[in-house]
Amino acid sequence: MIAVASIPISAGREPVYDVVLYPVNAVALGLCGALIVTHRRSYPIGWLLCAMGLDAAFVELTEGYGYHAAWPAAATSEWLTNWTNYLGISGTAILVLLFPSGRHLSRLRRLGVWVASVATVLQMLGAAFGHAADPAFASGVNPYAIDVFDPVYVVGQVVFLGCLLAAIGSVVVRFRRSTGVEHEQLKWVAYALSLLAVAGSAATFLYNDSALVRVAIALVVPLLPVAICVAILRYRLYDIDLIVARTLVYGVLTVLLGAAYAGTVLVLGAALGRGSSWAAAGATLAVALAFRPLRGRVQDVVEQLGVAISELRALANGIRPAYLDDGLDVALRELAGRTPLRVEVHAGRDRYPSDVEATAYFVACEALANTVKHARATGVALRAERKDDHLVLTIHDDGSGGARPAEGTGLRGLADRISAQGGRMRVDSAPDRGTTVIAELPCAS
């Protein structure tokens, strides 16, 4: 309600995107925090998100009120805005360090949380009572500034920057070491931080000169609390691979089409004369003709991946795929038919224990997803057969090979799943000879 109330107060006093999008960020913080608190009450990260959401809404309201100089206490409202907003800014580092549960933190992460908290207080004090915030005031001067607080703000900023870099580094280290669900959770946060890094870098140089950059920042900032919420509650957890794929592919597509347009304009401009309307029209037509087949190809590639991820999500949630009711052979053929590669299935009609069939199906699904994403293959052979009281599942692709199980978290996750079933996995992946994954699962009655 506070965030919504800020909109009519700020309307006409700042750009429309600022009036609307930053209250959306406050709502995203508060809503995500409330969802986490509801389902994971013992997680401090949920309470922190709620506090940051309340702070963001308060900042928007006091900022809008401060624009009305004739209103009572408008100068005080403006002053409140310019130092309370650092709770939300500095809270980002604490969020990342606490993720996912805020419990059982390593000694370094606990130290990082405390140092980031101190940096937050220093920045707030420095902005409230120092001259560093002068440009943010309409008068150009902080009416409560005391010279002695100027170094406090600088120290706070330096310490906060160090904490933020350390927090991002901790995500990178944990991501590389993690497997399974934890790996997917960290992938969500890494994705949001990557977008923030790109948008933040652009804002560092172009924020005051580009409305597009300011809009991009406002759109990207709410993604971090959303990513944290999705990761903790594990809602559509495995969709992150699909989202990352779409982001990368459509980003590349946009760059290619933009480059094609600019190149065509230059060529036609040289031929028809600079400033010719025919040059712009010809470039637009060329891009329009190229867009449909390129988009179709991109969608085909991303929708391989979507099938595999949907199956992984179902298995992660403990849902046995309905296809397995008719046997592993039927389920594997159904999976092959929905994979955007040529997949040959060789499986008999033998039935196996329910947990063995589910594990085998998971292995096939993950192996196919890895093939589609990394192997640059044109075809896959999938075989399931019984050998000496074991179900032996073999997946061979004709891709580039060179897979390294010790370094790839996908293959490590497969090995962990197979080992938990009492089985074992072998990988043969010589460069330029494709990759063969062999899973042996005990199935003796």
Protein Blocks (a to p, Z undefined) as FASTA:
>chain_A
ZZmmmmmmmgopacfklmmmmmmmmmmmmmmmmmmmmmmmmlmklmmmmmmmmmmmmmmm
mmmmmmmmmbghklmmmmmmmmmmmmmmmmmmmmmmmpmnlpaiafklmmmmmmmmmmmm
mmmmmmmmmcklmmmpmnlpafkbcfklmmmmmmmmmmmmmmmmmmmmmmmmmmmmpgcj
llmmmmmmmmmmmmmmmmmmmmmmmmmmmmklmmmmmmmmmmmmmmmmmmmnopaklmmm
mmmmmmmmmmmmmmmmmmmmmmmmmmmmmmnoghiaklmmmmmmmmmmmmmmmmmmmmmm
mmmmmmmmmmmmmmmnopacfklmnojklmmmmmmmmpccdcdddddfbdcdfklmmmmm
mmmmmmmmmmmmmnopabdcdddddeehiacdddddfbeghiafklmmklmmmmmmmmmn
opacdddddehkapaddddddfbZZ
